[in-house]
Amino acid sequence: MARVLTTCIYCGCGCGLYLETEDGMVVGSYPSRNHPVSKGALCVKGWNAYEFVNMLDRLNAPLIKSNGGFKEVGWDKALDVVSKRLLEIKEKYGPDALGFLSSAKTTNEENFLMMKLARAVFKTNNVDHCARLCHAPTVVGLAATFGSGAMTNTISEFEDADLFLVTGSDTTEQHPLIGSRIINAVNDRGARLIVVDPRKIELAKYATIYMAQDNGTDVAWINGMMNVIIKEGLYAQKYIEERTENFEELKRAVEQYTPEYVQKITKIPCNLLIQAARLYAKTKKAMIVYSMGITQHTTGVDNVKSLANLAMLTAHVGFASTGVNPLRGQNNVQGACDIGALPDVFSGYQKVTDDAVRAKFERKWEVENLPAKPGLTVTEIFKKAREGKLKGLYIMGENPVISDPDANHVRQALEKLEFFVIQEIFLSDTAQYADVILPAASFAEKDGTFTNTERRVERIRKAIEPVGEAKADWEILSEIARRCGYKGMDYSDPSQIMDEIVQLTPIYGGMNYERLDPFGLQWPCPSKDHPGTVYLHKDKFAKGKGTFMPCVYVAADELPDDEYNFVLSTGRVYWHWHTGTMTRRTSTLNREVPTGFVEINPKDAEKLNIKKGSRVKIASRRGEIETKALVTEKVKEGSVFVPFHFSEAAANVLTNPAVDPVAKIPEYKVCAVKIEKVTS
Ligand code: SF4
């Protein structure tokens, strides 16, 4: 058997793994012993990351909608239809009648081409991807406070930290190789662990202090910790004076968040909050770790800013084994953001509104008049489509029918489009709505790079030829551009795309495929002799001085009432990934959790006569689903949790599409639902 070193396709840990191949098929995967994240280990998804590649229902030829179904056509015909229809819509309604959804599952090179296609060929900034739905507040909140919207530190630094403050991250389920580092630090070295999460997640068992706040009250408890730290004089006065600004404003803002006041809002007992504040402030090497429990709120940006405030207050940024560490979900969500698959920035977070930046891209791409107005976000794209104002949509490898909030409205939006094309590896729930489906190569069938959660840009390598007639996403995008009359997207290899990225993107400026061998480089890496950056904001913040940005607690958009009397939160489970298109086709994973469920507290279950395995109906103001009950103390009384992987019990039929006003992320973590046992 041959073996090829590549990068895992699932979570943002970015583990290095070998794919084993035999007779043109991938037949196994196992960890790289020397990779800095995996170090000889993988989670169960990594060990099984090859199985879906060989599935017989992979899309292997272009499909065009015909008589309510799909018929196979050749590439020429499919690409002609796509380019012709997109150009017609641009001509008839203007560039902004088109939307482009890029993908955190595809490579940096492919995301770069998707945003280049949207901007250079179709002259719209309506390009976005699923980071909008997971870490958009991280990009905004950390850029505003620190000057860089990324994880400040590095996964290997978890091995030296003395304390972890983990909030809104079910780390052992979602980022297992990071979760295991935290558990090892606690068990082997006596590191302290503060867990703040409404659900009693696995890490809570190892916690020195566990605080179960009510969903959506994060600004309040973080302000409360800062109130205690300031009142007790535990803040880092010299660091604050030398390296930050706006401290007096923060001081005033958190004054009212006394432990008693915070307890009323969050239900966190005063004594726990005080202990947590003291412990965090007094421990030198303390890392904040968070994920979507913090970001997926209408106050997502404020939640992130508040964590940044807390870290600056105690001098916990700019040193090894400290920092504010957002764990990015998808394998390449960091890269898709870095590379500019966002409506307001080109690659490297260079603003589309900046004349000099646009001029630079125009020169390199040999085009004129790149659009200067920021485009539509994911949620706005679907809203405009539903209103009939957005006419054409191009999706690469995303499945919004299952992943986006208020799924019934997403379906309505897709039905309303005049033209919809998708690049996919399987006939997903979303692909069923497409006019044209273009079969894409999987991660095992192409070259490129992913950027993991610690800013490590690392190679993926082709192990086998694409199935059937499938093509790599970058090849398809290049073909579409060519047929639209643009000559600036002809590449024979993804390394050429990376070379273009580095010329235009200062944070990737010193990279090329040679330098990325074998295990990548961490940005910023501005020049060819730069070794990459392990942790950010050493000596000074990326923006100069770190800025305290005081935030005021605001309740979630939709709270329980007499009719909808439970709080619903959604998320993932260890065995599955996102909308399940790959993990549900992987027998080992699907056997463990074959379908959806709702977690409900035993006291609530008793009141509703619900037993383990009972069928229950869950309804919100937007729709209803049926699923089976899992009775567990993991969720608080009055709360339920539904994983969003399963189309037959799609949590996002229920979720609230209300968004954070700045980052435009929907509030997946709080909405009001009612529950009843299904009797027939
Ligand atoms: Fe893949 Fe994440 Fe598991 Fe590593 S921890 S093997 S990257 S899913």
Boltz pocket constraint, residues with backbone or C-beta under 6 A from the ligand:
constraints:
  - pocket:
      binder: B
      contacts: [[A, 8], [A, 9], [A, 10], [A, 11], [A, 12], [A, 13], [A, 14], [A, 15], [A, 41], [A, 42], [A, 43], [A, 44], [A, 45], [A, 46], [A, 47], [A, 174], [A, 175], [A, 176], [A, 177], [A, 178]]
      max_distance: 6.0
